[in-house]
Amino acid sequence: DAMVIQNPRYQVTQFGKPVTLSCSQTLNHNVMYWYQQKSSQAPKLLFHYYDKDFNNEADTPDNFQSRRPNTSFCFLDIRSPGLGDAAMYLCATSRDYVGNQPQHFGDGTRLSIL
Amino acid sequence: AQKITQTQPGMFVQEKEAVTLDCTYDTSDPSYGLFWYKQPSSGEMIFLIYQGSYDQQNATEGRYSLNFQKARKSANLVISASQLGDSAMYFCAMRGTQGGSEKLVFGKGTKLTVNP
């Protein structure tokens, strides 16, 4: 059974039209992460939550926002998507910050911009 | 700052043979963890194996083993008896346990192709 679930798997939006990607988890993990992965590149961390504490990466564009209304759900909002935002978006969780715990990833949402 | 280097953009292996995917790392943290993930073309990231910096033995998980050489700062992934389903991108990643433990730093990945 999937433990980190991302919806939808594929998302198409128009240039400049706000879009929201969702992630849910059944693991009851404290930490939830959002990564952006462009073609043939490594995942790039955008931000993460430890419980309700939000941690933004310094180089994450202001165009990207996130919400975590409860332990199970986390959302990625792109306020005005540009062509350069077309990518795979990966959600991941980990129980805590302890270094030996793997991050568990969802299947990703592939975002296309028209 | 932590850094992961994967020098092999692509690797080819015959089905049923073993293959080694290289990973070197750089960190000033005395305690750290190294992870390998598999990413098929469908996009999901699958955790394969973990090696802690203080672990005395090399990690093994089924057909996956990690050749950990701490003095050389290398953590190569060995896949034995390759299968067609092993064709995927493989990412080496590091997580520090002091200052920066909330992040995984990824290498650029190696694309493995298993030939029948």
gemmi code that builds the backbone of each chain (N, CA, C; Angstrom):
import gemmi

chains = {
    "A": [
        ("ASP", (0.844, -1.199, 0.000), (0.000, 0.000, 0.000), (0.876, 1.244, 0.000)),
        ("ALA", (0.507, 2.207, -0.835), (1.269, 3.437, -0.923), (1.212, 4.171, 0.402)),
        ("MET", (2.340, 4.682, 0.860), (2.404, 5.354, 2.147), (2.551, 6.853, 1.981)),
        ("VAL", (3.124, 7.265, 0.855), (3.198, 8.683, 0.513), (2.503, 8.819, -0.838)),
        ("ILE", (1.416, 9.544, -0.842), (0.550, 9.591, -2.009), (0.518, 10.995, -2.583)),
        ("GLN", (0.816, 11.088, -3.840), (0.788, 12.394, -4.496), (-0.301, 12.406, -5.562)),
        ("ASN", (-1.042, 13.482, -5.563), (-2.094, 13.671, -6.559), (-2.000, 15.050, -7.175)),
        ("PRO", (-2.260, 15.138, -8.467), (-2.383, 14.028, -9.415), (-1.009, 13.530, -9.861)),
        ("ARG", (-0.934, 12.472, -10.624), (0.342, 12.005, -11.169), (0.822, 12.934, -12.278)),
        ("TYR", (-0.120, 13.458, -13.036), (0.196, 14.384, -14.131), (-0.713, 15.600, -14.001)),
        ("GLN", (-0.102, 16.772, -14.132), (-0.846, 18.019, -14.026), (-0.425, 18.933, -15.163)),
        ("VAL", (-1.414, 19.438, -15.860), (-1.145, 20.408, -16.916), (-1.813, 21.714, -16.509)),
        ("THR", (-1.078, 22.799, -16.590), (-1.641, 24.101, -16.294), (-1.173, 25.108, -17.329)),
        ("GLN", (-1.835, 26.247, -17.317), (-1.454, 27.297, -18.264), (-0.438, 28.232, -17.639)),
        ("PHE", (0.347, 28.824, -18.475), (1.321, 29.825, -18.038), (0.608, 30.870, -17.174)),
        ("GLY", (1.102, 31.078, -15.950), (0.543, 32.093, -15.076), (-0.671, 31.674, -14.273)),
        ("LYS", (-1.220, 30.494, -14.516), (-2.416, 30.050, -13.788), (-2.004, 29.269, -12.549)),
        ("PRO", (-2.453, 29.701, -11.370), (-2.039, 29.025, -10.131), (-2.375, 27.540, -10.152)),
        ("VAL", (-1.508, 26.773, -9.529), (-1.714, 25.334, -9.469), (-1.294, 24.836, -8.092)),
        ("THR", (-2.007, 23.828, -7.616), (-1.704, 23.216, -6.319), (-1.470, 21.732, -6.492)),
        ("LEU", (-0.378, 21.265, -5.928), (-0.074, 19.840, -5.904), (-0.242, 19.347, -4.478)),
        ("SER", (-0.728, 18.121, -4.341), (-0.998, 17.630, -2.994), (-0.201, 16.381, -2.667)),
        ("CYS", (0.029, 16.207, -1.386), (0.758, 15.058, -0.882), (0.121, 14.638, 0.430)),
        ("SER", (-0.086, 13.352, 0.589), (-0.579, 12.841, 1.866), (0.262, 11.649, 2.280)),
        ("GLN", (0.282, 11.387, 3.578), (1.094, 10.288, 4.093), (0.328, 9.541, 5.182)),
        ("THR", (0.563, 8.241, 5.202), (-0.060, 7.403, 6.224), (0.963, 6.924, 7.250)),
        ("LEU", (2.161, 7.486, 7.198), (3.258, 7.030, 8.055), (3.321, 7.767, 9.384)),
        ("ASN", (2.555, 8.851, 9.502), (2.583, 9.681, 10.705), (3.984, 10.248, 10.978)),
        ("HIS", (4.670, 10.561, 9.895), (6.008, 11.121, 10.025), (5.952, 12.610, 10.330)),
        ("ASN", (6.976, 13.060, 11.070), (7.008, 14.467, 11.461), (7.418, 15.393, 10.315)),
        ("VAL", (8.257, 14.898, 9.436), (8.863, 15.772, 8.438), (8.293, 15.471, 7.048)),
        ("MET", (7.941, 16.524, 6.357), (7.502, 16.392, 4.970), (8.300, 17.359, 4.111)),
        ("TYR", (8.722, 16.870, 2.946), (9.607, 17.612, 2.049), (8.953, 17.765, 0.672)),
        ("TRP", (9.299, 18.862, 0.010), (8.974, 19.022, -1.405), (10.261, 19.234, -2.182)),
        ("TYR", (10.401, 18.422, -3.245), (11.544, 18.529, -4.151), (11.039, 18.868, -5.548)),
        ("GLN", (11.880, 19.586, -6.287), (11.664, 19.793, -7.704), (12.756, 19.035, -8.457)),
        ("GLN", (12.353, 18.273, -9.461), (13.341, 17.537, -10.248), (13.100, 17.798, -11.728)),
        ("LYS", (14.039, 18.457, -12.353), (13.966, 18.691, -13.798), (14.633, 17.534, -14.530)),
        ("SER", (14.340, 17.442, -15.797), (14.767, 16.302, -16.591), (16.271, 16.080, -16.486)),
        ("SER", (16.645, 14.835, -16.207), (18.050, 14.410, -16.139), (18.843, 15.121, -15.037)),
        ("GLN", (18.158, 15.608, -14.024), (18.846, 16.259, -12.902), (18.498, 15.575, -11.589)),
        ("ALA", (19.262, 15.881, -10.572), (18.963, 15.385, -9.230), (17.808, 16.174, -8.628)),
        ("PRO", (17.093, 15.599, -7.700), (16.045, 16.363, -7.004), (16.653, 17.541, -6.258)),
        ("LYS", (15.907, 18.638, -6.246), (16.343, 19.855, -5.568), (15.319, 20.181, -4.483)),
        ("LEU", (15.785, 20.287, -3.261), (14.885, 20.567, -2.146), (14.354, 21.992, -2.243)),
        ("LEU", (13.026, 22.115, -2.167), (12.390, 23.445, -2.176), (12.175, 23.936, -0.746)),
        ("PHE", (11.536, 23.112, 0.059), (11.278, 23.427, 1.461), (10.836, 22.157, 2.167)),
        ("HIS", (10.745, 22.273, 3.492), (10.241, 21.146, 4.259), (9.594, 21.647, 5.537)),
        ("TYR", (8.767, 20.804, 6.110), (8.121, 21.063, 7.390), (8.605, 20.042, 8.400)),
        ("TYR", (8.936, 20.518, 9.589), (9.016, 19.633, 10.739), (7.784, 19.939, 11.571)),
        ("ASP", (6.847, 19.032, 11.539), (5.536, 19.284, 12.139), (4.971, 20.546, 11.470)),
        ("LYS", (4.720, 21.599, 12.209), (4.202, 22.820, 11.587), (5.280, 23.862, 11.314)),
        ("ASP", (6.504, 23.550, 11.665), (7.600, 24.501, 11.435), (8.054, 24.417, 9.990)),
        ("PHE", (7.953, 25.553, 9.314), (8.274, 25.628, 7.897), (9.726, 26.043, 7.709)),
        ("ASN", (10.433, 25.355, 6.809), (11.834, 25.649, 6.523), (12.005, 25.807, 5.016)),
        ("ASN", (12.314, 27.016, 4.618), (12.442, 27.334, 3.195), (13.911, 27.293, 2.793)),
        ("GLU", (14.204, 26.710, 1.636), (15.561, 26.789, 1.119), (15.809, 28.206, 0.592)),
        ("ALA", (17.031, 28.664, 0.747), (17.342, 30.058, 0.426), (17.081, 30.397, -1.031)),
        ("ASP", (17.252, 29.427, -1.922), (17.119, 29.729, -3.337), (15.768, 29.297, -3.918)),
        ("THR", (14.820, 28.978, -3.069), (13.488, 28.640, -3.565), (12.764, 29.919, -3.968)),
        ("PRO", (12.270, 29.989, -5.210), (11.603, 31.225, -5.656), (10.364, 31.528, -4.822)),
        ("ASP", (10.058, 32.821, -4.701), (8.872, 33.251, -3.951), (7.578, 32.742, -4.567)),
        ("ASN", (7.645, 32.392, -5.819), (6.500, 31.856, -6.558), (5.998, 30.541, -5.965)),
        ("PHE", (6.839, 29.875, -5.188), (6.494, 28.597, -4.595), (6.130, 28.797, -3.127)),
        ("GLN", (4.976, 28.258, -2.764), (4.511, 28.323, -1.386), (4.099, 26.918, -0.954)),
        ("SER", (3.986, 26.742, 0.350), (3.557, 25.438, 0.842), (2.656, 25.608, 2.050)),
        ("ARG", (1.810, 24.616, 2.238), (0.913, 24.569, 3.392), (0.900, 23.162, 3.956)),
        ("ARG", (0.851, 23.094, 5.276), (0.692, 21.790, 5.918), (-0.402, 21.924, 6.975)),
        ("PRO", (-1.636, 21.693, 6.594), (-2.749, 21.906, 7.537), (-2.796, 20.899, 8.675)),
        ("ASN", (-2.245, 19.723, 8.465), (-2.195, 18.705, 9.528), (-1.037, 17.762, 9.240)),
        ("THR", (-0.853, 16.777, 10.102), (0.292, 15.863, 9.969), (0.294, 15.134, 8.642)),
        ("SER", (-0.900, 14.804, 8.149), (-1.000, 13.901, 7.007), (-0.852, 14.581, 5.652)),
        ("PHE", (-1.174, 15.857, 5.580), (-1.248, 16.507, 4.273), (-0.252, 17.657, 4.143)),
        ("CYS", (0.252, 17.801, 2.918), (1.109, 18.935, 2.610), (0.837, 19.329, 1.166)),
        ("PHE", (0.775, 20.647, 0.918), (0.455, 21.138, -0.413), (1.577, 22.028, -0.934)),
        ("LEU", (1.773, 21.966, -2.220), (2.702, 22.867, -2.907), (1.869, 23.754, -3.822)),
        ("ASP", (1.966, 25.049, -3.604), (1.246, 26.023, -4.430), (2.254, 26.769, -5.294)),
        ("ILE", (1.979, 26.801, -6.585), (2.789, 27.622, -7.491), (1.887, 28.749, -7.962)),
        ("ARG", (2.210, 29.959, -7.554), (1.266, 31.071, -7.715), (1.125, 31.514, -9.165)),
        ("SER", (2.225, 31.568, -9.885), (2.184, 32.002, -11.285), (3.211, 31.183, -12.061)),
        ("PRO", (2.810, 29.976, -12.454), (3.790, 29.080, -13.073), (4.360, 29.642, -14.365)),
        ("GLY", (5.672, 29.525, -14.479), (6.337, 29.862, -15.723), (6.793, 28.593, -16.419)),
        ("LEU", (7.247, 28.755, -17.660), (7.670, 27.586, -18.437), (8.801, 26.840, -17.730)),
        ("GLY", (9.624, 27.570, -17.020), (10.741, 26.954, -16.310), (10.341, 26.141, -15.101)),
        ("ASP", (9.070, 26.186, -14.730), (8.599, 25.417, -13.581), (8.117, 24.023, -13.976)),
        ("ALA", (8.132, 23.735, -15.270), (7.775, 22.394, -15.712), (8.809, 21.404, -15.182)),
        ("ALA", (8.350, 20.417, -14.439), (9.272, 19.497, -13.767), (8.464, 18.389, -13.105)),
        ("MET", (9.191, 17.439, -12.539), (8.601, 16.463, -11.627), (8.703, 17.044, -10.230)),
        ("TYR", (7.610, 16.975, -9.481), (7.615, 17.437, -8.100), (7.426, 16.225, -7.183)),
        ("LEU", (8.387, 16.053, -6.313), (8.411, 14.888, -5.437), (8.160, 15.314, -3.999)),
        ("CYS", (7.272, 14.588, -3.360), (7.027, 14.762, -1.927), (7.705, 13.604, -1.201)),
        ("ALA", (8.270, 13.887, -0.052), (8.920, 12.839, 0.744), (8.638, 13.080, 2.214)),
        ("THR", (8.761, 12.032, 2.997), (8.594, 12.152, 4.446), (9.740, 11.434, 5.150)),
        ("SER", (9.999, 11.855, 6.376), (10.857, 11.079, 7.257), (10.333, 11.230, 8.675)),
        ("ARG", (10.589, 10.208, 9.480), (10.022, 10.223, 10.827), (10.559, 11.399, 11.640)),
        ("ASP", (11.856, 11.631, 11.456), (12.487, 12.670, 12.257), (13.724, 13.159, 11.518)),
        ("TYR", (14.536, 13.939, 12.188), (15.753, 14.456, 11.583), (16.953, 13.536, 11.804)),
        ("VAL", (16.754, 12.411, 12.439), (17.879, 11.529, 12.730), (18.485, 11.031, 11.428)),
        ("GLY", (19.817, 11.054, 11.360), (20.496, 10.872, 10.081), (20.344, 9.527, 9.419)),
        ("ASN", (20.015, 8.470, 10.170), (19.964, 7.152, 9.540), (18.579, 6.791, 9.003)),
        ("GLN", (17.651, 7.720, 9.070), (16.301, 7.413, 8.602), (16.154, 7.822, 7.152)),
        ("PRO", (15.745, 6.882, 6.296), (15.568, 7.245, 4.889), (14.354, 8.143, 4.712)),
        ("GLN", (14.367, 8.894, 3.665), (13.172, 9.622, 3.262), (12.349, 8.699, 2.355)),
        ("HIS", (11.052, 8.731, 2.569), (10.130, 7.920, 1.783), (9.431, 8.828, 0.791)),
        ("PHE", (9.553, 8.506, -0.473), (9.046, 9.363, -1.527), (7.710, 8.862, -2.071)),
        ("GLY", (6.912, 9.818, -2.531), (5.740, 9.489, -3.322), (6.128, 9.250, -4.771)),
        ("ASP", (5.126, 8.975, -5.585), (5.372, 8.683, -6.996), (5.632, 9.927, -7.830)),
        ("GLY", (5.412, 11.091, -7.232), (5.685, 12.332, -7.944), (4.501, 12.838, -8.743)),
        ("THR", (4.492, 14.137, -8.994), (3.548, 14.773, -9.918), (4.364, 15.426, -11.018)),
        ("ARG", (4.044, 15.036, -12.247), (4.753, 15.635, -13.384), (3.947, 16.815, -13.884)),
        ("LEU", (4.513, 18.003, -13.756), (3.819, 19.243, -14.092), (4.257, 19.751, -15.456)),
        ("SER", (3.274, 20.009, -16.304), (3.523, 20.597, -17.619), (2.869, 21.971, -17.670)),
        ("ILE", (3.525, 22.902, -18.343), (3.029, 24.273, -18.467), (2.772, 24.570, -19.949)),
        ("LEU", (1.557, 24.978, -20.244), (1.223, 25.295, -21.639), (1.374, 26.782, -21.914)),
    ],
    "B": [
        ("ALA", (30.313, 22.321, 3.560), (29.167, 21.893, 2.759), (29.383, 20.446, 2.303)),
        ("GLN", (28.274, 19.747, 2.204), (28.353, 18.359, 1.764), (28.230, 18.274, 0.252)),
        ("LYS", (28.916, 17.291, -0.318), (28.861, 17.130, -1.772), (28.926, 15.651, -2.117)),
        ("ILE", (28.116, 15.273, -3.097), (28.115, 13.913, -3.615), (28.517, 13.948, -5.078)),
        ("THR", (29.423, 13.061, -5.467), (29.869, 13.001, -6.858), (29.628, 11.613, -7.425)),
        ("GLN", (28.875, 11.564, -8.514), (28.689, 10.328, -9.249), (29.258, 10.571, -10.640)),
        ("THR", (30.351, 9.920, -10.946), (31.116, 10.243, -12.150), (30.635, 9.504, -13.389)),
        ("GLN", (29.741, 8.552, -13.226), (29.276, 7.737, -14.347), (27.883, 8.202, -14.779)),
        ("PRO", (27.770, 8.968, -15.849), (26.431, 9.382, -16.293), (25.587, 8.180, -16.718)),
        ("GLY", (26.248, 7.182, -17.330), (25.521, 6.006, -17.786), (26.378, 4.763, -17.656)),
        ("MET", (25.699, 3.656, -17.371), (26.387, 2.366, -17.278), (25.530, 1.315, -17.974)),
        ("PHE", (26.234, 0.336, -18.578), (25.539, -0.773, -19.226), (26.023, -2.070, -18.593)),
        ("VAL", (25.107, -3.012, -18.447), (25.482, -4.314, -17.884), (24.618, -5.382, -18.543)),
        ("GLN", (25.187, -6.551, -18.690), (24.428, -7.678, -19.207), (23.589, -8.282, -18.085)),
        ("GLU", (22.420, -8.712, -18.458), (21.542, -9.400, -17.501), (22.309, -10.512, -16.807)),
        ("LYS", (22.104, -10.651, -15.504), (22.693, -11.673, -14.634), (24.118, -11.345, -14.199)),
        ("GLU", (24.702, -10.293, -14.733), (26.032, -9.910, -14.279), (25.929, -8.894, -13.154)),
        ("ALA", (27.049, -8.692, -12.457), (27.112, -7.687, -11.391), (27.592, -6.361, -11.967)),
        ("VAL", (27.184, -5.285, -11.295), (27.600, -3.945, -11.732), (27.864, -3.091, -10.494)),
        ("THR", (28.853, -2.220, -10.609), (29.189, -1.289, -9.515), (28.947, 0.129, -9.981)),
        ("LEU", (28.176, 0.851, -9.197), (27.909, 2.268, -9.462), (28.695, 3.093, -8.448)),
        ("ASP", (29.475, 4.038, -8.948), (30.397, 4.772, -8.095), (29.753, 5.976, -7.416)),
        ("CYS", (30.220, 6.239, -6.205), (29.773, 7.413, -5.458), (30.908, 7.840, -4.535)),
        ("THR", (31.324, 9.079, -4.646), (32.254, 9.648, -3.675), (31.584, 10.843, -3.022)),
        ("TYR", (32.050, 11.155, -1.819), (31.381, 12.203, -1.069), (32.401, 13.066, -0.353)),
        ("ASP", (31.941, 14.207, 0.060), (32.787, 15.124, 0.821), (31.936, 15.745, 1.910)),
        ("THR", (32.432, 15.690, 3.125), (31.723, 16.281, 4.245), (32.699, 16.550, 5.375)),
        ("SER", (32.362, 17.526, 6.200), (33.148, 17.789, 7.401), (32.446, 17.260, 8.645)),
        ("ASP", (31.233, 16.712, 8.455), (30.514, 16.131, 9.584), (31.208, 14.843, 10.024)),
        ("PRO", (31.407, 14.663, 11.318), (32.009, 13.408, 11.784), (31.038, 12.230, 11.690)),
        ("SER", (29.751, 12.534, 11.689), (28.734, 11.502, 11.638), (27.790, 11.806, 10.482)),
        ("TYR", (27.579, 10.815, 9.631), (26.742, 11.066, 8.438), (26.162, 9.749, 7.959)),
        ("GLY", (25.205, 9.846, 7.078), (24.581, 8.665, 6.492), (24.576, 8.757, 4.984)),
        ("LEU", (24.728, 7.631, 4.356), (24.742, 7.564, 2.896), (23.601, 6.670, 2.420)),
        ("PHE", (22.900, 7.113, 1.419), (21.733, 6.421, 0.915), (21.875, 6.217, -0.593)),
        ("TRP", (21.278, 5.151, -1.064), (21.106, 4.951, -2.498), (19.617, 4.828, -2.792)),
        ("TYR", (19.218, 5.536, -3.842), (17.841, 5.486, -4.315), (17.826, 5.076, -5.775)),
        ("LYS", (16.751, 4.388, -6.146), (16.518, 3.983, -7.535), (15.321, 4.770, -8.062)),
        ("GLN", (15.440, 5.302, -9.255), (14.323, 6.031, -9.854), (14.042, 5.472, -11.252)),
        ("PRO", (13.024, 4.618, -11.374), (12.639, 4.134, -12.709), (12.090, 5.273, -13.551)),
        ("SER", (11.846, 4.982, -14.815), (11.358, 6.023, -15.728), (9.993, 6.563, -15.303)),
        ("SER", (9.261, 5.792, -14.522), (7.949, 6.251, -14.053), (8.059, 7.367, -13.011)),
        ("GLY", (9.233, 7.549, -12.412), (9.473, 8.738, -11.599), (9.589, 8.549, -10.101)),
        ("GLU", (9.062, 7.469, -9.541), (9.125, 7.356, -8.080), (10.552, 7.081, -7.621)),
        ("MET", (10.894, 7.579, -6.458), (12.208, 7.357, -5.861), (12.077, 6.236, -4.845)),
        ("ILE", (12.860, 5.176, -5.048), (12.758, 3.989, -4.208), (14.028, 3.858, -3.378)),
        ("PHE", (13.878, 3.843, -2.068), (15.022, 3.672, -1.178), (15.570, 2.265, -1.306)),
        ("LEU", (16.892, 2.148, -1.476), (17.521, 0.837, -1.651), (18.317, 0.399, -0.420)),
        ("ILE", (19.221, 1.272, 0.049), (20.179, 0.821, 1.046), (20.762, 2.021, 1.761)),
        ("TYR", (21.150, 1.788, 3.017), (21.714, 2.841, 3.859), (23.027, 2.371, 4.486)),
        ("GLN", (23.971, 3.306, 4.601), (25.246, 3.041, 5.287), (25.531, 4.193, 6.227)),
        ("GLY", (25.707, 3.890, 7.496), (26.083, 4.910, 8.454), (27.596, 5.032, 8.541)),
        ("SER", (28.064, 6.212, 8.865), (29.506, 6.450, 8.843), (30.241, 5.656, 9.918)),
        ("TYR", (29.539, 5.267, 10.968), (30.176, 4.503, 12.036), (29.886, 3.008, 11.956)),
        ("ASP", (29.146, 2.608, 10.924), (28.852, 1.178, 10.784), (30.131, 0.428, 10.476)),
        ("GLN", (30.331, -0.674, 11.198), (31.558, -1.445, 11.031), (31.524, -2.302, 9.775)),
        ("GLN", (30.334, -2.721, 9.390), (30.228, -3.615, 8.238), (29.544, -2.906, 7.074)),
        ("ASN", (29.869, -3.364, 5.883), (29.199, -2.842, 4.701), (27.741, -3.286, 4.700)),
        ("ALA", (26.864, -2.356, 4.310), (25.441, -2.672, 4.289), (25.108, -3.610, 3.132)),
        ("THR", (24.147, -4.484, 3.373), (23.630, -5.350, 2.310), (22.110, -5.419, 2.426)),
        ("GLU", (21.440, -5.460, 1.263), (19.992, -5.622, 1.203), (19.678, -6.437, -0.042)),
        ("GLY", (19.526, -7.746, 0.150), (19.226, -8.600, -0.992), (20.342, -8.562, -2.019)),
        ("ARG", (20.016, -8.164, -3.249), (21.029, -8.105, -4.305), (21.860, -6.831, -4.257)),
        ("TYR", (21.543, -5.943, -3.345), (22.278, -4.681, -3.238), (23.277, -4.760, -2.086)),
        ("SER", (24.470, -4.295, -2.345), (25.446, -4.147, -1.274), (26.206, -2.857, -1.497)),
        ("LEU", (26.755, -2.367, -0.410), (27.445, -1.093, -0.459), (28.906, -1.337, -0.136)),
        ("ASN", (29.781, -0.932, -1.021), (31.220, -1.027, -0.795), (31.673, 0.304, -0.209)),
        ("PHE", (31.710, 0.342, 1.117), (31.981, 1.575, 1.849), (33.454, 1.631, 2.211)),
        ("GLN", (34.149, 2.647, 1.699), (35.553, 2.853, 2.030), (35.680, 4.261, 2.603)),
        ("LYS", (35.660, 4.313, 3.905), (35.564, 5.598, 4.596), (36.771, 6.473, 4.339)),
        ("ALA", (37.965, 5.880, 4.352), (39.185, 6.681, 4.161), (39.209, 7.304, 2.764)),
        ("ARG", (38.623, 6.611, 1.802), (38.571, 7.122, 0.436), (37.322, 7.952, 0.184)),
        ("LYS", (36.442, 8.013, 1.166), (35.163, 8.722, 1.043), (34.393, 8.229, -0.179)),
        ("SER", (34.270, 6.914, -0.250), (33.488, 6.349, -1.347), (32.459, 5.376, -0.797)),
        ("ALA", (31.346, 5.288, -1.485), (30.232, 4.432, -1.078), (29.589, 3.878, -2.344)),
        ("ASN", (30.260, 2.930, -2.956), (29.804, 2.403, -4.238), (28.702, 1.372, -4.040)),
        ("LEU", (27.717, 1.399, -4.906), (26.614, 0.439, -4.877), (26.949, -0.728, -5.806)),
        ("VAL", (26.833, -1.930, -5.287), (27.037, -3.126, -6.086), (25.691, -3.832, -6.243)),
        ("ILE", (25.302, -4.056, -7.478), (24.077, -4.814, -7.768), (24.513, -6.155, -8.351)),
        ("SER", (24.157, -7.209, -7.682), (24.535, -8.539, -8.167), (23.400, -9.115, -9.017)),
        ("ALA", (23.756, -9.993, -9.928), (22.770, -10.700, -10.746), (21.737, -9.744, -11.329)),
        ("SER", (22.199, -8.813, -12.135), (21.330, -7.760, -12.675), (20.111, -8.339, -13.389)),
        ("GLN", (19.006, -7.620, -13.226), (17.757, -7.989, -13.882), (17.304, -6.842, -14.786)),
        ("LEU", (16.477, -7.160, -15.768), (16.011, -6.122, -16.686), (15.305, -4.999, -15.926)),
        ("GLY", (14.633, -5.348, -14.860), (13.927, -4.348, -14.049), (14.841, -3.434, -13.259)),
        ("ASP", (16.133, -3.708, -13.281), (17.085, -2.823, -12.596), (17.412, -1.599, -13.443)),
        ("SER", (17.014, -1.599, -14.685), (17.259, -0.428, -15.542), (16.535, 0.779, -14.959)),
        ("ALA", (17.302, 1.811, -14.620), (16.752, 2.988, -13.936), (17.872, 3.983, -13.686)),
        ("MET", (17.492, 5.150, -13.148), (18.479, 6.088, -12.618), (18.767, 5.707, -11.171)),
        ("TYR", (20.014, 5.840, -10.783), (20.413, 5.545, -9.412), (21.091, 6.776, -8.830)),
        ("PHE", (20.583, 7.186, -7.668), (21.110, 8.374, -7.004), (21.744, 7.993, -5.674)),
        ("CYS", (22.933, 8.505, -5.471), (23.597, 8.427, -4.183), (23.284, 9.725, -3.429)),
        ("ALA", (23.037, 9.627, -2.135), (22.672, 10.814, -1.370), (23.288, 10.736, 0.015)),
        ("MET", (23.502, 11.900, 0.599), (24.106, 11.979, 1.927), (23.244, 12.830, 2.835)),
        ("ARG", (23.228, 12.420, 4.081), (22.521, 13.187, 5.096), (23.455, 13.345, 6.278)),
        ("GLY", (23.671, 14.565, 6.694), (24.502, 14.811, 7.859), (23.703, 14.627, 9.130)),
        ("THR", (24.385, 14.351, 10.211), (23.685, 14.225, 11.486), (24.029, 15.368, 12.414)),
        ("GLN", (24.820, 16.310, 11.902), (25.064, 17.528, 12.657), (24.942, 18.689, 11.703)),
        ("GLY", (24.063, 19.585, 12.016), (23.935, 20.797, 11.215), (23.658, 20.510, 9.761)),
        ("GLY", (22.478, 20.321, 9.373), (22.170, 19.968, 7.991), (21.570, 18.586, 7.910)),
        ("SER", (21.222, 18.027, 9.075), (20.677, 16.683, 9.042), (19.300, 16.649, 8.430)),
        ("GLU", (18.665, 17.810, 8.261), (17.343, 17.788, 7.676), (17.388, 17.662, 6.163)),
        ("LYS", (18.541, 17.688, 5.564), (18.634, 17.666, 4.115), (19.265, 16.389, 3.612)),
        ("LEU", (18.794, 15.961, 2.453), (19.510, 14.970, 1.663), (20.199, 15.713, 0.533)),
        ("VAL", (21.491, 15.482, 0.398), (22.224, 16.049, -0.731), (22.427, 14.927, -1.739)),
        ("PHE", (21.945, 15.137, -2.954), (21.977, 14.101, -3.987), (23.126, 14.319, -4.955)),
        ("GLY", (23.642, 13.214, -5.479), (24.499, 13.281, -6.648), (23.662, 13.456, -7.898)),
        ("LYS", (24.335, 13.560, -9.037), (23.634, 13.796, -10.301), (23.026, 12.533, -10.887)),
        ("GLY", (23.390, 11.390, -10.336), (22.773, 10.159, -10.772), (23.550, 9.422, -11.846)),
        ("THR", (23.287, 8.117, -11.918), (23.839, 7.246, -12.955), (22.683, 6.490, -13.584)),
        ("LYS", (22.617, 6.533, -14.899), (21.571, 5.792, -15.599), (22.083, 4.408, -15.936)),
        ("LEU", (21.465, 3.403, -15.351), (21.862, 2.019, -15.577), (20.932, 1.380, -16.603)),
        ("THR", (21.531, 0.753, -17.587), (20.769, -0.011, -18.571), (21.210, -1.463, -18.503)),
        ("VAL", (20.250, -2.342, -18.303), (20.529, -3.779, -18.264), (20.109, -4.374, -19.596)),
        ("ASN", (21.062, -4.979, -20.268), (20.799, -5.570, -21.584), (20.481, -7.053, -21.474)),
        ("PRO", (19.526, -7.528, -22.259), (19.184, -8.960, -22.196), (20.250, -9.825, -22.855)),
    ],
}
model = gemmi.Model(1)
for chain_id, residues in chains.items():
    chain = gemmi.Chain(chain_id)
    for i, (resn, *xyz) in enumerate(residues, 1):
        res = gemmi.Residue()
        res.name, res.seqid = resn, gemmi.SeqId(i, " ")
        for name, pos in zip(("N", "CA", "C"), xyz):
            atom = gemmi.Atom()
            atom.name, atom.element = name, gemmi.Element(name[0])
            atom.pos, atom.b_iso = gemmi.Position(*pos), 0.0
            res.add_atom(atom)
        chain.add_residue(res)
    model.add_chain(chain)
structure = gemmi.Structure()
structure.add_model(model)
structure.setup_entities()
